[in-house]
Amino acid sequence: MFLLKKLLAALILPPTGPLLLAFFGLWLARARNRRWRNGGMWLTTLSLLGLLVLSLPVVGNALLGSLEPNPPVTPTQLRRVQAIVILGGGSYFSAPEYGSDTVGWATLERVRYGARLARASGLPLLVTGGTPFGGRPEGESMREALENDFGVKVRWVEAASRDTAENASLSAPMLKAAGITRIALVSHGWHLPRAIPLFEREGLTVIAAPTMFSTGSPSLVENLLPGEGLRRSRMALHEYLGRLASQLKEMVWTKNS
């Protein structure tokens, strides 16, 4: 099921999704029927135009920004929790300069902010992330980066989860065994609205600790140059799909319970 979800997302999300629609439009454009030919050309044109629009940083930032309702965590909020939990966000596999797998860019952004919060508050850290595609578990890479690069000790490492739901279900027992029920959850701002309910479902009280908000460049030209925006648009659309899947799963669970 996990690999099937990944495959479907890869086929639907840009750039693959719009490109497949464009190729389908070109195939329709070869039809004998004039209406089908015109429809095929329109489909191809709109698909490629949509891909271009999604590649603009201003569009990617707008899509991600619509998913970031939580403001930065405050010192007062941190004083009300017992631990900080950092969610994994992908690995940098076979990193030649490090000699092994290590944290990917998204995980590194979360680790950096989690280390900052831990130093400021003195709260213990839990890192969570497994190895869904093989290699070294993200949790182990996160612990290594936090302790060796940021000088912050990690108390718990959850290294078996494959997605956000398993981050929650496998981390909660570790925390509860230590008497901890109130946490600050560190992840990207666009990811937390989906992650928080999963941890709350496990009986934890969660304070959002978002990082890496979708702020744009001060340069108007850079915000309108196609390229980097495609990655941001893809992340936003992936998160929308994740929320839709979570809602459908919740509806099925409620119906069957």
C-alpha positions as CSV (number, residue, x, y, z in Angstrom):
1,M,0.0,0.0,0.0
2,F,2.8,2.4,0.8
3,L,4.5,1.9,-2.5
4,L,1.2,2.1,-4.3
5,K,0.5,5.5,-2.8
6,K,4.0,6.7,-3.8
7,L,3.5,5.5,-7.4
8,L,0.0,7.1,-7.7
9,A,1.4,10.4,-6.4
10,A,4.3,10.3,-8.8
11,L,1.9,9.8,-11.7
12,I,-0.6,12.5,-10.7
13,L,1.7,15.3,-9.5
14,P,3.8,17.6,-11.7
15,P,5.8,17.3,-13.8
16,T,4.6,13.8,-14.7
17,G,0.8,14.4,-14.4
18,P,0.7,17.4,-16.7
19,L,3.1,15.8,-19.2
20,L,1.0,12.6,-19.4
21,L,-2.1,14.8,-20.1
22,A,-0.1,16.6,-22.8
23,F,0.9,13.4,-24.5
24,F,-2.7,12.1,-24.3
25,G,-3.8,15.4,-25.9
26,L,-1.3,14.8,-28.7
27,W,-2.6,11.3,-29.2
28,L,-6.2,12.7,-29.4
29,A,-5.0,15.3,-31.9
30,R,-4.3,12.5,-34.4
31,A,-8.0,11.4,-34.4
32,R,-10.0,11.7,-37.6
33,N,-12.9,13.5,-35.9
34,R,-12.3,17.2,-35.9
35,R,-13.8,17.7,-32.5
36,W,-11.4,15.2,-30.9
37,R,-8.5,16.8,-32.7
38,N,-9.3,20.2,-31.4
39,G,-9.9,18.9,-27.9
40,G,-6.6,17.1,-28.0
41,M,-4.8,20.3,-29.0
42,W,-6.5,22.3,-26.2
43,L,-5.7,19.6,-23.7
44,T,-2.0,19.6,-24.7
45,T,-1.8,23.4,-24.6
46,L,-3.5,23.8,-21.2
47,S,-1.4,21.0,-19.7
48,L,1.9,22.6,-20.8
49,L,0.7,26.0,-19.8
50,G,-0.3,24.7,-16.4
51,L,3.1,23.1,-15.9
52,L,4.7,26.5,-16.8
53,V,2.5,28.3,-14.3
54,L,3.3,25.8,-11.6
55,S,7.0,26.4,-12.1
56,L,6.8,30.1,-11.1
57,P,8.1,30.7,-7.6
58,V,5.2,33.1,-6.9
59,V,2.7,30.3,-7.6
60,G,4.6,27.7,-5.6
61,N,4.8,30.1,-2.6
62,A,1.1,31.0,-2.8
63,L,0.1,27.3,-2.8
64,L,2.4,26.4,0.1
65,G,1.3,29.6,2.0
66,S,-2.3,28.4,1.8
67,L,-1.3,25.4,3.9
68,E,0.5,27.3,6.7
69,P,-2.1,28.4,9.3
70,N,0.2,28.0,12.4
71,P,2.4,31.0,13.5
72,P,5.9,30.4,14.9
73,V,6.0,28.8,18.3
74,T,6.6,31.1,21.3
75,P,8.7,30.7,24.4
76,T,5.5,30.7,26.5
77,Q,4.1,27.8,24.5
78,L,7.4,25.8,24.9
79,R,7.2,26.2,28.6
80,R,3.9,24.2,28.5
81,V,5.3,21.1,26.8
82,Q,7.5,18.3,28.0
83,A,9.5,17.3,24.9
84,I,10.2,18.3,21.3
85,V,9.5,15.9,18.4
86,I,11.1,16.4,15.0
87,L,9.6,14.7,12.0
88,G,11.9,13.3,9.3
89,G,11.5,14.6,5.7
90,G,13.8,12.4,3.5
91,S,17.3,11.2,3.2
92,Y,20.4,12.2,1.2
93,F,21.4,8.7,0.1
94,S,25.1,7.6,-0.3
95,A,26.4,11.1,0.4
96,P,30.0,11.0,-0.8
97,E,31.2,13.8,1.4
98,Y,29.7,12.2,4.6
99,G,30.6,8.6,3.6
100,S,27.0,7.3,4.1
101,D,23.3,8.2,4.1
102,T,22.5,11.4,5.9
103,V,19.7,13.9,6.3
104,G,18.1,15.3,3.2
105,W,17.4,19.0,2.7
106,A,13.9,18.9,4.2
107,T,15.0,16.9,7.2
108,L,18.0,19.2,7.7
109,E,15.7,22.3,7.8
110,R,13.6,20.6,10.5
111,V,16.6,19.4,12.5
112,R,18.2,22.8,12.5
113,Y,15.1,24.5,13.9
114,G,14.5,21.6,16.4
115,A,18.1,22.1,17.7
116,R,17.5,25.8,18.1
117,L,14.3,25.1,20.2
118,A,16.0,22.5,22.3
119,R,18.9,24.8,23.2
120,A,16.6,27.6,24.0
121,S,14.2,25.5,26.2
122,G,16.3,22.6,27.5
123,L,13.6,20.2,26.5
124,P,14.4,16.6,25.5
125,L,14.3,15.6,21.8
126,L,12.7,12.7,20.0
127,V,13.4,12.2,16.3
128,T,11.3,10.0,14.1
129,G,11.8,8.6,10.6
130,G,12.4,5.2,9.2
131,T,13.7,3.8,5.9
132,P,10.8,3.5,3.5
133,F,13.1,3.1,0.5
134,G,16.0,1.3,2.1
135,G,19.3,2.6,3.4
136,R,19.9,4.1,6.7
137,P,16.8,5.1,8.9
138,E,16.2,8.8,8.9
139,G,15.9,8.8,12.7
140,E,19.5,7.6,13.0
141,S,20.8,10.2,10.5
142,M,18.8,12.9,12.4
143,R,20.4,11.9,15.7
144,E,23.8,12.0,14.2
145,A,23.3,15.4,12.7
146,L,21.9,16.9,15.9
147,E,24.6,15.5,18.2
148,N,27.6,15.9,15.9
149,D,26.8,19.0,13.9
150,F,24.5,21.0,16.3
151,G,25.7,19.8,19.7
152,V,22.3,18.8,20.9
153,K,21.6,15.4,22.6
154,V,18.7,13.2,21.4
155,R,16.9,11.2,24.0
156,W,14.7,9.0,21.8
157,V,15.1,7.7,18.2
158,E,12.1,6.2,16.4
159,A,13.6,4.5,13.2
160,A,10.9,2.2,11.9
161,S,8.1,4.6,10.5
162,R,7.5,5.0,6.8
163,D,5.1,7.9,6.8
164,T,3.6,10.6,9.0
165,A,0.9,8.3,10.4
166,E,3.5,5.8,11.5
167,N,5.7,8.7,12.9
168,A,2.8,9.3,15.3
169,S,1.8,5.7,16.1
170,L,5.4,4.6,16.8
171,S,6.6,7.7,18.6
172,A,3.7,8.0,21.0
173,P,4.4,4.8,23.0
174,M,8.0,5.9,23.5
175,L,6.9,9.3,24.9
176,K,4.2,7.9,27.1
177,A,6.6,5.3,28.6
178,A,8.5,8.3,29.9
179,G,5.4,10.0,31.2
180,I,5.3,12.6,28.4
181,T,2.0,13.6,26.9
182,R,2.6,17.3,25.8
183,I,4.9,17.9,22.9
184,A,6.0,20.6,20.5
185,L,6.0,19.1,17.0
186,V,8.6,20.4,14.5
187,S,8.0,20.2,10.8
188,H,7.5,22.4,7.8
189,G,4.6,24.8,8.2
190,W,2.6,23.2,5.3
191,H,3.0,19.7,6.8
192,L,1.9,20.3,10.4
193,P,-1.9,20.7,9.8
194,R,-2.0,17.1,8.7
195,A,0.6,15.8,11.1
196,I,-0.8,17.3,14.3
197,P,-4.2,15.4,14.3
198,L,-2.3,12.1,13.8
199,F,-0.3,12.7,17.0
200,E,-3.4,14.0,18.9
201,R,-5.2,10.8,17.9
202,E,-2.4,8.9,19.8
203,G,-3.4,10.8,23.0
204,L,-0.8,13.5,22.9
205,T,-1.3,17.3,23.4
206,V,0.5,19.0,20.5
207,I,1.9,22.5,20.1
208,A,2.8,23.4,16.5
209,A,6.4,24.4,15.9
210,P,6.5,25.2,12.2
211,T,9.6,26.1,10.3
212,M,10.6,27.1,6.7
213,F,7.6,29.3,5.8
214,S,7.0,30.0,2.2
215,T,8.4,33.5,2.0
216,G,9.3,34.9,-1.5
217,S,12.4,36.6,-2.8
218,P,12.7,40.4,-2.4
219,S,13.3,40.4,-6.2
220,L,10.1,40.5,-8.3
221,V,12.1,39.1,-11.3
222,E,13.2,36.0,-9.3
223,N,9.7,35.4,-8.1
224,L,8.5,35.2,-11.7
225,L,11.4,33.1,-13.2
226,P,10.2,29.6,-14.0
227,G,12.1,26.8,-12.3
228,E,12.3,26.5,-8.5
229,G,8.6,27.1,-8.1
230,L,7.8,23.7,-9.6
231,R,9.3,21.9,-6.5
232,R,7.2,24.1,-4.2
233,S,4.1,23.6,-6.2
234,R,4.6,19.9,-6.2
235,M,5.1,19.8,-2.4
236,A,1.8,21.8,-2.0
237,L,-0.2,19.6,-4.3
238,H,1.3,16.5,-2.6
239,E,0.1,17.8,0.7
240,Y,-3.3,18.5,-0.6
241,L,-3.5,14.9,-1.8
242,G,-2.3,13.7,1.5
243,R,-5.0,15.7,3.3
244,L,-7.7,14.3,0.9
245,A,-6.5,10.8,1.5
246,S,-6.5,11.3,5.3
247,Q,-10.1,12.6,5.1
248,L,-11.3,9.7,3.0
249,K,-9.6,7.3,5.4
250,E,-11.2,9.0,8.4
251,M,-14.6,8.8,6.7
252,V,-14.2,5.0,6.0
253,W,-13.0,4.4,9.6
254,T,-16.0,6.4,11.0
255,K,-18.4,4.5,8.8
256,N,-17.1,1.1,9.8
257,S,-16.7,1.8,13.5
